[in-house]
Amino acid sequence: MKFAVVVGTRPEIIKMAPVVRACVAQRLPCLIHTGQHYSFELDGVFFQECGLPAPHYNLEVGSGSAAYQIGAIITRMETVLARERPNVVLVEGDTNSVLGAGLAAHKLGIPVGHVEAGLRSYDRSMPEEINRILTDHCSDYLFAPTARARDILLSEGVAAERVHVTGNTIVDELLFQRPRAERPEVFHRFDVERGRFALATVHRAENTSDEGRLRGIFQGLADAGRALDVPVLVALHPRTSARLSMLGISVEGGVRMLPPLGYLDFLGLHAGAALMLTDSGGLQEEACCLRVPCVTLRDNTERPESVDVGANLLSGAEPGRILQCAQAMIARPRDWENPFGDGRSGQRIVALLTEGAQTAPVKTTATDERRLIPT
């Protein structure tokens, strides 16, 4: 048996790490990196810190339009899958890497397993929403992190036997890495005290491509920092930094830009923060699990469970609303329940696949057989 585990971005590396380790224990994986994130700060350091083997293949797709990235991934994945012939191809999340790899495997008749299936924002203007819907509906194994995600899949006509509630692998990784992330020196480096600063990230296209939203968010961060009397440390994607520079958006007050950080340093900061302000989906889950109050800088979320348990509020990009939500969240008791699992999701996924793959051989047509022959 062989599982091909595909990653392409920093969040995928982190969330697939428990699955890869469970596969390595059974000598099952072929690890494929699409290269969607391609700098050491965005990908290499995460392989190291998560204790993962070097990828067997790097497709070196790099940056570009969605059409370019998805097309290049499909083309290059086909060659790799033809050579490796895995029993299952595993993808995680909602990026171009996920959709491209899932489509390539599906077209070759190789079963696809989608980790974190069934998430929906119901905002079809988001590229991620289209990616996750299409990936779900071409997958053979759908690993839903929560019962809500399972119910969404069933309501869309996905057969019940294909859906498995496993919990979210982010819980596995947090429990595994939390002791290693306890680094008091990281607070000294940025001249902050544990529990006396806010942490923020901004990277989604809906916020960075819209000048009004981007200006509103950074005004809101500055206003929240002043009102709460805490510095706001902001970790930015390179694309966001470039947009701020191009638009001449200045950073006010106690808002401080972070240099590129590895996973453990960022996790250490996150665990010690008084508040998280983010447009990241994964960080909403992480904040909920760490019991750090979260304000989501978006108008919707595909992680409504965090809102339901009281760990998160949606602020959008309007400065006044960001300030209001920040004040409300920082005052809340951190006693909510964790809705995202028990920390054994990776092992559960591999166990389900090991059992399922034994009875689900690779499906090919005569045409596919010819195409699968390496040249």
GIHU-V832203 format. One record per backbone hydrogen bond with DSSP energy under -1.0 kcal/mol. NH is the residue of the N-H (numbers start at 1). CO is the residue of the C=O. E is the energy in kcal/mol with one decimal. If there is no record, write none. Layout:
# GIHU-V832203
nh co e
NH CO E
NH CO E
This chain:
# GIHU-V832203
nh co e
3 28 -2.7
4 88 -2.8
5 30 -2.3
6 90 -2.8
7 32 -2.5
13 9 -2.1
14 10 -2.0
15 11 -2.6
16 12 -2.4
20 16 -2.9
21 17 -2.6
22 18 -1.9
23 19 -2.2
24 20 -3.1
25 21 -1.9
26 23 -1.1
27 24 -1.5
28 23 -2.1
30 3 -2.5
32 5 -2.9
33 57 -2.8
34 7 -2.6
37 8 -2.5
43 39 -2.0
45 40 -2.8
47 43 -1.6
48 44 -1.8
49 45 -2.7
50 46 -1.9
51 48 -1.3
52 47 -2.5
56 31 -2.0
57 31 -1.5
59 33 -2.9
61 34 -2.5
62 35 -1.3
69 65 -2.8
70 66 -2.7
71 67 -2.2
72 68 -2.9
73 69 -2.4
74 70 -2.4
75 71 -2.2
76 72 -2.6
77 73 -3.0
78 74 -1.8
80 76 -1.6
81 77 -3.2
82 78 -2.1
83 79 -1.5
84 80 -2.6
85 81 -2.7
87 2 -2.8
88 2 -1.1
89 111 -2.5
90 4 -3.4
91 113 -2.6
93 115 -2.0
99 95 -1.9
100 96 -2.7
101 97 -2.4
102 98 -2.4
103 99 -2.6
104 100 -2.1
105 101 -2.3
106 102 -2.5
107 103 -2.6
108 104 -1.1
109 106 -1.5
110 105 -2.7
113 89 -3.0
114 141 -3.0
115 91 -3.2
116 143 -1.7
117 143 -1.8
126 123 -1.7
130 126 -1.3
131 127 -2.2
132 128 -2.5
133 129 -2.1
134 130 -2.5
135 131 -2.2
136 132 -2.3
137 133 -1.9
138 135 -1.0
139 136 -1.1
140 112 -2.4
141 112 -2.3
142 162 -3.1
143 114 -2.6
144 142 -1.1
144 164 -1.9
150 146 -1.8
151 147 -2.5
152 148 -1.9
153 149 -1.9
154 150 -2.4
155 151 -2.2
156 152 -1.1
157 154 -1.5
158 153 -2.1
162 159 -1.8
163 160 -1.3
164 142 -2.8
166 144 -2.4
168 340 -3.3
171 168 -1.6
173 169 -2.0
174 170 -2.3
175 171 -2.4
176 172 -2.1
177 173 -2.7
178 174 -2.4
181 177 -1.6
183 181 -1.7
186 183 -1.8
188 184 -1.4
189 185 -2.5
190 186 -1.2
191 188 -1.1
192 187 -2.3
195 272 -3.4
196 193 -2.5
198 231 -2.7
199 275 -2.7
200 233 -2.7
201 277 -1.8
207 204 -1.4
208 204 -2.7
209 205 -2.5
214 210 -2.6
215 211 -2.7
216 212 -2.2
217 213 -2.7
218 214 -2.1
219 215 -2.1
220 216 -2.5
221 217 -2.5
222 218 -1.9
223 219 -2.7
224 220 -2.6
225 221 -2.4
226 222 -2.2
227 223 -2.6
228 224 -2.6
230 225 -2.0
232 254 -2.0
233 198 -2.9
234 256 -3.3
235 200 -2.9
241 237 -2.0
242 238 -2.3
243 239 -1.9
244 240 -2.5
245 241 -2.1
246 242 -2.5
247 243 -2.5
249 244 -2.1
255 252 -1.9
256 232 -3.1
258 234 -2.8
266 262 -2.1
267 263 -2.9
268 264 -2.4
269 265 -2.2
270 266 -2.9
271 267 -2.8
272 268 -1.1
273 270 -1.4
274 197 -3.2
276 293 -2.6
277 199 -2.6
278 295 -2.3
285 281 -1.3
286 282 -2.5
287 283 -2.7
288 284 -1.8
289 285 -2.4
290 286 -2.5
292 287 -2.7
294 311 -1.7
295 276 -2.8
296 313 -3.1
297 278 -2.7
298 296 -1.9
306 303 -1.4
308 304 -2.7
309 305 -1.8
310 307 -1.3
311 306 -2.1
313 294 -1.3
315 296 -2.9
316 298 -1.7
322 318 -2.4
323 319 -2.4
324 320 -2.3
325 321 -2.7
326 322 -2.4
327 323 -2.4
328 324 -2.0
329 325 -2.9
330 326 -2.2
332 329 -1.3
335 333 -1.2
348 344 -2.0
349 345 -2.7
350 346 -2.2
351 347 -2.3
352 348 -2.3
353 349 -2.3
354 350 -2.7
355 351 -1.9
356 352 -2.5
357 353 -3.7
359 356 -1.3
363 109 -2.6
369 365 -2.4
370 366 -1.5
371 367 -1.8
372 368 -2.0
